[in-house]
Structures are given as C-alpha cells and as structure tokens.
Amino acid sequence: MPNDPATTARLAQLEQFRQELYQLFPARRDALLDLLDALCSSPQARAVVELSLNPLFRREYCSVYDAIANLFQASSPEQAAAERRTWDQRLARLIGRYLPGPQQRTFWLLGTDVVPVPRPYAPTLGDKTYVYQPNAVAGNKPVTIGHAYSLTSCLPEKAPADPPWVIPLVARRGRVTSTEKATVVGAAQLQALLTDEQQPFHQDLCVHVADSAYSAAEFLGRVGPLTNLISVTRTPENRVFYRQFGAATEAAPAGHPRWYGERFALKDAATWGPPDETATTQILTRHGHAYTVELQGWHNLLMRGKRGLPMHQHPFTLIRAAIRDEHGQPVFKRALWLIVLGEQRASLSLVDAWAAYRQRYDLEHYFRFGKQRLLLAAYQTPVVEHEENWLYLVQLATVQLWLARELVEAQLYPWERYLPPRATGAAAPSQVQRGWARIIRQVGTPAQAPKRRGKSSGRAKGTRVGRRPRQRVVKKTARTRRKAA
C-alpha cells in the first residue's frame, strides 16, 4: 500500500470512523467491533456463527450472539419505539459526516428499495408475513415467508466503469411490519433524513430514485411536500394520468373545483399528444455496445390522489425512454416510463433524470452482495429485535468497506483478469473484503483484547426452560392495516 498523502488521509478517515463507532456502541463495544472486522474479512462464511473462526474475532462463538443482542436494547417496552428512533438518528448522523458531496452533479442522489429476508423455517419468529422472493421456476408464485426491510441509501458519484458502491443510511427502523406498507416506511425514512438539520444534504437539492412500487400516491403524496426533493420513479405502462384542467370560462363554475383534464393513458399513444420536450443521449455498455436513448417529456401531468393525499397539488413530468441500437431498432420490447415529481423538477433535465434512475440498479447489486458475502439474510434467530440488530451490523460493515475502497490493491481471481480496468482508484466491494485483513493491520482497532474469566456456572440445577410459543404467519390485507391504525 503506497504511503502518499492521499492514502494517509484515507487511513486517518477510516480510523476516525471506527473510533467514533466504537464510542457509539452502548454495550459490548469490543466484541461488536471485532465482529464487524470478522464480517468485513470473511467472504466465504456461510453462517453468522462461522465469523467466530476468523482470527480478527478474538472471542468465543457465544460472544457473537451476545454482541448482536446488546447492539440495541430498549430500557422498557414502553420506551422501545422512542429509544429506537434516537439510536437510528445517531447512526445516520455518524454515517452522514463521511458522505462525499456531489462534484459533477448538482444534487445528492438517494435511493430506496426493499430487501426480503426469508424465514420460512422459523415457527417461533414473530410478525412474519408473505414477502416477495424471486422465483426462477415458471408458474410458481414469487413469495416466501419472512420479513422485509426497507433501505434508504446514498448513491455516490462514479465513473461508468466504477463498481456499484452503495452507502446505507440508517434513518428509521427499516423492518416493514405486518401492519405497514413498504412505500409508507420508505417515505418515513426519507422524511427523517431530509428534515434532520445535522445531515449534510439537509438544505441541498436531493434526487431520490425508486422502482415502480414507489410511483403510487401513498409514497409520492408523502414526500411531495419536501421542497428540496425531486423523486424519480419508474411507473408501469398500465397507468392512466391526466392533464391539468384549463377551463376558459371567466367565472368559476359552481360546486367542487375541477382539477383533472384529458386522460393520458400510457397504453394508448393516441392520448399522448406531442411531447413538450425531447432529448437524446448515448450510452456505452460494459461489453462495448453503443446505444442511443430517445427521451420524450410531458410536463405538468397529474395523478389521482387518495384520502389525505391530494395529488392535484403535486404536478409532475412524465418521461418516456426508448433505447435503440446502431441500426435504429429498439433494444427492449417496451419503453421505460419515469415520473419526475418535486417543486424543483424543472432544474433536472430529461437526460439527468434518466441517468439518475439508471444508478438505482446499484441497490440490486448491493442486496446481492449483502446476501452472498455479508450474510444479510443468514442470521437465524427467534427474536425479531436481534434480527434487526444484525441488519444494522451489515449496514455498518458496508460503510466500513466503502471507506476502505481506495486503500486496497485489487486481488483478482484468475477469471477476473479480463474485467475492464477501473476508471478511479475505487475497488469493488468483494475485492475490499478480500484485503480487509491487511487494511486493519495498518489502521488498528480500538477494541480491547478479551480477558478470560473462567467457566460460567450455567443454569441453576433443576431449571426448566419452556418451549417458545409458535407464531402464526400474518397475511397483509387492507383491513389488517386499518385495524392497526
């Protein structure tokens, strides 16, 4: 590792983050930091308990579960929700101090998505629901039993050939309960982040990208009042929108005011009319294919609202993106439709909105890396709070790896030597994980070595531990959410 001023500054930044994180842990600080180091350097581990075999974890395997259980513990059930919010805010503020500001872009880029954690063989785990799970077998329903977690992340600037880094932001407990919808949880996470005055993007322009599930009024109606936020969400092609009503009468008609004008059906090209704005751009894939992207934009469209969410107050720009090859033939069978909503949406061009949404797919790469290398969905526990604590540790491990992305030399496998060279000094997440042990030897750790305390006395003689009660699987319905409200 070269000893230049830039490398020295990055080492100091990583060391400072680890020291602040160590002081932030409420209990079991030494075991938690050792567990994070073991997680950051164990790409081949298949279960969480295997992290105790890593040389960086200097304790016994039982300390793995003890550390996870003590990451966050509420003082009482009545204070659990308030204390959890305070803990989430402290973690989000710590990570926010290390976020890189935009250099090429004029805005911060954020993204939200949901990751399923399947737990079909955990009969004693509470609040399980039917969650989405991709299924490669045709005809099978893409669902499983478990929990779903909403994650809001910062998507940093990158060159076209750079690896897909994602910086998770802990803003609110991300688990989507059986009485909540993922879009509502995602909106609450965004509101908590953008209204926090200690975040670096509190008063700056932010662009948020999300998939088609977040194009509903339940999400856009809640984040629409945020003045410094522009939401870019994909929308399915079966939606129907409306133009603003423009009656040419001198006196306002009696009765309820009319807001919606002519229909704009995405499936019916006859209702579109000429676009208000057009643009083209070029993209070059990693395989060297050059494509042309044709963008069409219609301004000031409206969607139907819901009770308490008046969407006529939030007009948006609708973008249609069609990708064509060098022969002018469409690359994909269907075009991509995007909604751009926010008070400052005019400051975002069609090309910028489409390019920002393209980076949303980095969240999919992060979820794949988290499940395959960071054991995101591998922790088996019957306690819901312990599962949530483990998700915190996975996110903190990701932040640690991101801070060390330029401190590791690329350790390529034989089949990776054909990959395109990196445009910058940032290594891929898997490469940083392979070299974490060498990085930690230079950075050091504030965690103290364990002290042997002898053998525990164990349970008292005659103690009988009862069986945990079996929990039913909750099927989400609108009636279930109404009862919870």
PEWOFEN-V455374 format. One record per helix or strand of 3 or more residues. SS is the DSSP state (h for helix, s for strand). FROM is the first residue (numbers start at 1). TO is the last residue. If there is no record, write none. Layout:
SS	FROM	TO
SS	FROM	TO
This chain:
h	5	24
h	29	40
h	48	53
h	62	69
h	77	96
s	108	118
s	129	132
s	143	154
s	167	169
h	182	194
s	206	210
h	212	215
h	217	223
s	229	234
s	240	244
s	260	265
h	269	271
s	277	284
s	290	302
h	311	313
s	316	324
s	336	341
h	345	347
h	350	373
h	384	403
h	414	416
h	429	434
h	436	443
h	478	484
